């Protein structure tokens, strides 16, 4: 059977979004530091308390460790990057720019499998946005029943804060694992941003005249569901949290990765919000 090597080459990225605590931001600001200082503080010379650390300083780019709200790694979906296919004799038999508009007419399918932005997080959330830019080549070996046909090729990508990262390719319906990669020319862009909203909406509309007064955190809701909650680490406003009968929870994405740290599935999970982070809450006066 014919064998081929598919190569994706050009600029690549590891991109992550991580929600930070208010006291982490305050700690850095009071010392005129930023996240560039934190990620190089391998010996903890700044003496940041452990509970404030969002991830180990030397590991912020690690995916699959539970540090991040979302993240992705791969070649950028960009007109400046290329995809090519070689046969067994190292002859290039097909190639294209990795421009989405051009690829749509050349391959079977190209689609986004996930998208995350700073403003997807609740209004006032403090978010670390980290990107490592690299020059990379990812290679994939395939064996086919027939001669290579680009119309059997599909590409998926993830969007992290407007950065489009190719996360997987498949041929004839089967996902292909990357056999090797070569990376050079590293550079990083690390920033802290404040989310402007999309503020989450409850399953039923909350009219102001149908809301209870604010209750102290020591008073527990009697019904399970979503409540408007004031937290001590919010810069402004409030957030929507789920009460499960025992604790308030925030809903987060949980990604499952393969051995090459590519996302293969995503689900929403409930994550406990510590009681010491809660100030007060309110909900609907009457059960809907």
N, C-alpha and C positions, 0 to 999 in steps of 0.2 A: 504494500500500500504506500502511496506517496506520503512523504513527510515534509513539513514546512516549519520555518521559524518566523514567527510574527514579532516584530520589534516596535516598541513605542519609545520615541526618543525626543529629548528637548528639556524644557524646564519642568521640574516637578516640585511638589510641596508636601510637607506635613503640616496640616492646619488643625488647630484645636480651639474650642471655646470652653472656658471654665468659670463657673460662678464663684466669686470671692466673698469673704466676710467683710462687713464694715470695719471691724477692728483690724483686719489685715491691711486694708487701705489706709486707715488712720496711722497704723504703725509705720508704714512706709513714708507717708506724707510728713509726719513729725520729724523724720530723720532726713528729709530731702532725698529719698531713695525712690526707685521705681522697680518694675519687674525685671529689667535688665540687670539690676544689682542683685535681685533675689536669686535669679537662676544661675548666677555665678558664685553664690555664697555657699560653696561646698563645705566649708569648715564652720559654718554658722557663726561667722564673726559679727554679724548684725544682731545675733541672739534673739531671733524671732521665736516666741513661744510656740511649742509644737501644735497647739490647737488652732493656731492661726495659719499654719502652712497648708496651702491648697494641694501641694504635691512635693515630692523631694526635689530640691533645686536642680539636680543634675538629670532629672527624668521627666521634665515637663512635656517632652514630645512623645512619650510612651503612650501608645493606644492599647486598649484592652485591660488597663489596670484599674479602671473605675475612678480615675482622677477627673475626667472631663464630662461636661454636658454632652459634647459631641466632638467628633474628630474624623479625619480621613487622611490617607497617604497615597500618593501616586502621581503619574504624569498629568500635567494640566491639560484640560480641554481647551486648546488655543491654536489659532492659525499659525503661530510660530513654531509649533511642534509637529512631528511627523509619525506616521505609521507606515511600515513597509513589510513585505513578505518575501522571503527567500526560499528557493527550492533546495533540493539536496546537493546541488552543484554550486550553491552560493550565488545563484543568479537572482536578481531582484525581479519578481514577476508581477508585483502590484505595489503601489504606494499612493499615499494621499496625505494632505495636510490634516491636522486634527482640528479643523474648523467644523463646528457642529452643523452649520447650514450646508456645507459641502458634503460632509459625511452622510447626511440624511439621504442623499440621492445615490450614494455609492454602496452602502451596506444595508443589511437587513433591518437593523433597528438601533437607535441610540436614545437613551432615556435617563432622566434623573431618578435615583432611587431614594434620595433623602435630601432635605434642605434645612439648614439651621442658620439663624442670624442672631446677633446680639439682641435685637429688639423682639425676638420670639420669647425671651425671658420676661418675667413680670416687670412692670414699670418700676424703675428705680434700682433694679438689680445691678450689682457691680460685676463686670465681666472681664476676664482676662482673655484677650485674643492673641494667640501665638501662631506664627507661621515660620517654618524653615523653608527657604527656597534653595533648590539644588539643580544641578545639571545631571540628568539620569537617562539610562537606557534600560527598559524592562523587556525581557525576551520570553517568548512563549513557544514551546514546541508542540505541534499537532500532527496527528496521523489521520489521514482521511481515506474514505472509500474511493472517492473520485478526485479529479483535479480541483485545486483550490478555487473557490468561488466567493468573492466578497459579499455576495448576497446571502451567504450563510453566516456572516459575522455580525455579532451584536456587542454593543458597548454600553456599560452603565457607569454613571458618575454621581458623586455627591457634591453638594454645594455647601461650603462652610464660609459664612460671612461673605458671600459673593465670589468666593474662590472655587472654581469648578475643577474637581479632582477625579480622574478616571479611577474607579475602584475595582472594576472587573470586566473581562471580555469573555465571550463564549462563542463557540463555533458549532454549528449544527445542533444547537440547543444544549450543549454541555459546557459548563464553565471550565476555563483553562487556568491552571496554576502557573504562576511565573516561575521559570526555571532558574533565572539568574538576573541580577541587576548590577549596574555600575553607576556610582554616584560621585560627583565632584562639585567643587565651587559652592560651598555652603554659605548661607547668609540668613539672618533671622530678623523678623519684625515682630516686636512684642509691645502690646499696648493694653491699657486699661480703659474700658468704656462703660458708660452708664446706659442701661436700657431705657428707651423712650416708650416702651409699650409695644405691641399688642398686649394689653392687659387681659388676662384670661376672663372669659365670661362663664357664669354659672349655667347649669342646664336649664334653669328658668330665669327670666328677666327679674332683676332686683329693682323694684320701685322704692324710692326713698321713703314714701309714706307707708310702706309695708315691711320695713326693717325694724328689728328690735334696737334697743339702745346697746351700747358697748358693754360687754361683760368682761370682768377680770379673768385672767387665764386660769385661776384656781376654781372657777365655776365651769363645770363641764357641760357641753351640749347634750341634750337628751335624745336627739335623733341623729342617725348617721347621714352624711351628705356633705355638701360644699358650704363653707362659711367664709365670710370676709374677715381677714385676720391682720392685725397690726403686729409687726415683728420689730424687734429692737435693732436688727441689722438692715432695715430698709432705709434708703436715703429719703424717699418721699412716698406718700400714699400707703396703700395696703396691698395685700395679696390674697388670692383665692386658694384656700387649702381644703383638703378633704379630711373630715372627721370620721374615723372608722369604728368608733365606739370606745376606743382606748386612747387614741393619740391623733394629733394632727399630722397629715402627710402632704408632701408635695409630689407631684407626678413628674417623673423624669424618663428620658429615653434610656434603654439598656440595649447596647449593641452586642451582637455575638460575632466573633471574628474567626476566620480560618487561620491556618498556620502562617500565612503571609500577612496577617493583620488586615485583611479585607473584610468589610462588613458583609455578613451573609444573612443576617436577620436583625430586626429591631422590634422591641416591644416596650410598652409603657408600664412602669412599675411605681408602686407607692413607696416613698422614702420618708421615714420618720423625721419630723422637725423637733429638735430637742425642746422641752418645755421651757428651758431658761431663755430661749429665743423668742417666745411668745409674750406679747404684752396684753392684748385683749382681742375679743372676737365679737361678731354679731351675725345674725341670720334673719330669715323670714319670720314674721310674727305668726303666720298661720301656715300649717302644712298644706302644700299644693296637691 
